[in-house]
Every structure is written in C-alpha cells, then in structure tokens.
Amino acid sequence: MAAPVYQAKGTLGESLLLSVNLTYPTLAANDLLYLLVFNKATSSTITVSSGWTLQNSIRTSNGYGLINLYAKVATGSESGTEAVTRSNAGGGLTFAAQVYSFRGDAFISIESKLTQKGASDNITWPAITVSGTERVLGAFVVNINGLNPGTPATYTNRASDVLTDGTYFELNTKDNVSSDGSVTATGGSLDEWGTFHHSIFNNTPPITTPRTFIVN
C-alpha cells in the first residue's frame, strides 16, 4: 500500500468582513481535506460548516488573532465555495481560508499532530509520532505580516499563498516516510508565525485469510 500524497489546493479566500469563502479544489471521495483559517480579530470566534473537525488551534501571543486547522474526509460531492464566518470583524481585520487535499485509500487518517508558534526568523515544526512506514508529513505555516518563509530541509513546498497584508499560507510535505523529527526553516515573521505538523497514513485494516476446517 502506497503512502497518501498531496493533491491540490483551492483558491484562497480573503475578507475584511464577517464571512469568507473557501473554494474546494477538484477532489474525489475519501480525499483527506484540510481547512486552514486565519482570523486577525483577537476577540472573535470562528464557525465552519458541519463535517469539519477542529484539529489544532493557535491563539497568537502578540495580538494577531487565531489560526485554526480543520480536517474532514471528502464525500466526493464537495465543490464550489463554502462560507466560514466569525463573530465580529474586529475593525475590518484580515479573515482568510484555504483548503488542501491529500489522496490515499478509503482509510486515510491523521496519525499525529502538534503545533508551535514564535516570533523569530527561525520557524519550527515540532517532532510528531510516526508509528510505521508509508506516511506523508504535512508542515503547514501561517507567517503573519512576514516574508515568504523557507521550506524545511528534505521537504517539498506544495502550496503558497500571500494575503493583502503580506501574511503567507504555506504547506510543505515530506513523502513516504517512516520516521520524523523537529524541522526548521528561515524567513519567520518577527510579528508572529504559527505551524502545524501532521503525520498522515492509510489506516488500512490487515487482510486476514479465513481458516478452512475439514471434517471427516
């Protein structure tokens, strides 16, 4: 069984209002979808459509709001746009959303996940649990008011978007691995950055051969 692979991203949605639209990429049933949302309003909550499950949330330390990462397994019917809302616009501050897809088998799952945040040139993704072979590691980063962040060594940059205020959304992956460690890249914002590190695998049940009994 092969490891899952990154497929595509949607079109970045950005707004200063109470609602922003995510746009689905072309996908298939059982694709694992991630939704990355950045809300620069500090005293505001985020609401997404049913089906999405919150995986990680980063409340920034320097007053730049909230970064949430959600996931769901696609039914195959998702297409077009979908609204994400917040409780207030925080004086017209940035609100943005992006969708990413990974493809595996019908049992694609998230094995482990951790976050980190900081305000330095050095961006860090923490070490996560990898308990077998044929994993893909997803390293997400939101670099707030910063430059284009670097890519961790041995990872491949898969998606990069920049907001009007200069904030970057990026996804890097390391494919078909059986181990992991903490990784870093340069170019982190001195305002703040937040990272999400996930291990994704096909949690396929083992094939068992039925036993045959001969009765004399």
C-alpha positions in Angstrom: 0.0 0.0 0.0 1.5 3.4 -1.0 1.6 6.4 1.2 -1.0 9.2 0.8 0.0 12.0 -1.5 -0.8 15.7 -1.7 -3.2 16.5 -4.5 -4.3 20.2 -4.8 -5.3 23.4 -3.1 -8.4 25.5 -3.6 -8.5 29.2 -4.3 -7.5 31.3 -1.3 -10.4 33.3 0.3 -9.8 36.6 1.9 -12.1 39.2 3.5 -12.4 42.0 6.0 -16.0 41.2 6.8 -17.8 38.6 8.9 -17.7 35.9 6.3 -15.0 34.5 3.9 -15.5 31.8 1.2 -13.3 28.8 1.0 -13.1 27.2 -2.5 -12.8 23.5 -3.0 -10.2 22.0 -5.3 -11.1 19.2 -7.7 -11.3 16.1 -5.4 -12.6 12.6 -5.1 -14.5 10.7 -2.4 -12.2 9.7 0.6 -9.7 12.5 0.0 -8.5 14.0 3.2 -9.2 17.7 3.3 -7.6 20.3 5.4 -9.0 23.8 6.0 -6.6 26.5 7.3 -8.3 29.6 8.7 -6.6 32.8 9.9 -8.7 35.4 11.8 -6.8 38.5 12.8 -9.5 39.7 15.1 -8.4 38.8 18.6 -11.8 38.8 20.3 -13.7 36.7 17.7 -14.8 33.1 17.3 -14.7 31.1 14.0 -17.6 29.0 12.7 -17.3 26.4 9.9 -19.8 24.1 8.2 -20.7 20.8 9.7 -18.4 18.0 8.7 -15.2 19.9 9.5 -13.4 18.8 12.8 -11.0 21.2 14.5 -7.6 19.6 14.7 -5.4 22.3 16.1 -5.8 25.9 17.2 -3.2 28.6 17.8 -4.0 31.7 19.8 -1.2 34.1 18.9 0.9 35.7 21.6 1.3 39.1 20.0 -2.3 40.1 19.4 -2.6 38.8 15.8 -5.7 36.7 16.4 -6.4 33.0 15.9 -5.2 30.3 13.4 -7.3 27.1 13.2 -6.7 23.9 11.2 -9.7 21.7 10.4 -10.0 18.4 8.6 -12.6 16.1 7.1 -12.8 13.1 4.7 -14.4 14.2 1.5 -17.7 12.6 0.3 -16.8 13.5 -3.3 -19.7 15.9 -3.6 -17.8 19.0 -2.3 -17.4 21.7 -4.9 -17.5 25.4 -5.4 -17.4 27.7 -2.4 -18.5 27.5 1.2 -18.6 30.2 3.9 -16.6 30.4 7.0 -17.9 33.0 9.5 -16.6 34.9 12.5 -18.4 36.6 15.4 -17.1 40.1 14.7 -14.8 41.7 12.1 -12.5 43.3 14.7 -12.5 46.7 13.0 -12.0 45.2 9.5 -9.1 42.9 10.2 -8.0 40.1 7.9 -10.0 36.9 7.6 -8.7 34.1 5.3 -9.3 30.5 4.5 -7.6 27.9 2.3 -8.3 24.2 1.5 -5.8 21.5 0.8 -6.4 17.8 -0.3 -4.5 14.6 0.2 -5.3 11.3 -1.5 -4.9 7.8 -0.1 -7.3 4.9 0.2 -10.7 4.7 2.0 -9.0 4.5 5.4 -6.8 7.7 5.1 -6.3 9.1 8.6 -4.3 11.6 10.7 -1.9 9.7 12.9 -0.4 12.6 15.0 -0.4 16.4 15.1 1.3 19.2 17.0 1.6 23.0 16.8 4.2 25.6 17.5 4.3 29.4 17.5 7.0 32.0 17.7 8.3 35.5 16.6 11.7 34.9 15.1 13.5 34.3 11.8 13.7 30.6 12.7 10.4 28.7 12.0 10.0 25.4 13.8 7.7 22.4 13.3 7.8 20.1 16.3 8.6 16.4 16.2 5.5 14.2 15.9 4.7 10.5 16.3 5.3 8.2 13.3 4.5 4.6 14.1 5.0 2.9 10.8 6.0 3.1 7.1 4.3 4.9 4.2 3.5 8.2 5.9 3.3 11.7 4.5 4.2 14.6 6.7 2.3 17.9 6.3 4.0 21.0 7.5 1.6 24.0 7.5 2.7 27.5 8.4 1.0 30.9 8.7 3.7 33.6 8.6 1.9 36.8 9.8 2.9 40.1 8.2 6.1 38.4 7.1 8.1 37.5 4.1 7.9 34.3 2.0 9.0 31.6 4.5 11.6 29.0 3.6 11.0 25.3 3.2 12.3 22.8 5.7 15.2 20.7 4.5 14.1 17.4 2.8 10.5 18.8 2.5 8.9 19.9 -0.8 6.8 23.1 -1.0 3.4 22.2 -2.3 1.3 25.4 -1.8 2.0 29.1 -1.2 -0.5 32.0 -0.9 0.1 35.5 0.2 -2.6 37.8 1.7 -3.0 41.5 1.1 -1.3 42.3 4.4 1.7 40.1 3.5 0.7 37.1 5.6 1.7 33.8 4.0 -0.1 30.5 4.0 2.2 27.6 3.0 2.1 23.8 3.0 5.3 21.7 2.7 5.3 17.8 2.7 7.8 15.0 3.2 6.5 12.0 1.3 6.6 8.2 2.0 8.5 8.3 5.3 8.8 6.0 8.4 10.3 8.5 10.8 10.2 12.1 11.8 11.9 14.8 13.8 11.6 18.5 14.5 12.4 20.6 11.4 13.1 24.3 10.8 13.2 26.9 8.1 14.2 30.6 7.9 12.1 33.6 7.0 9.9 33.7 10.0 8.0 36.9 10.8 9.2 38.9 13.8 5.5 39.7 14.4 4.5 36.0 14.7 4.2 32.7 12.9 2.3 29.5 13.7 3.0 26.0 12.5 1.1 22.7 12.3 2.9 19.4 11.8 0.8 16.3 10.8 1.5 12.7 10.0 -1.0 11.2 7.5 -1.3 7.5 6.7 -3.6 4.9 5.2 -5.0 3.1 8.3 -5.9 0.1 6.2 -7.1 -3.0 8.2 -4.9 -6.0 7.7 -6.1 -8.7 5.2 -7.0 -11.9 7.0 -7.4 -15.3 5.3 -10.3 -17.3 6.5 -9.4 -20.6 8.1 -10.8 -23.8 6.5 -11.7 -26.8 8.6 -12.1 -30.3 7.1 -14.5 -32.5 9.0 -14.0 -36.3 8.4 
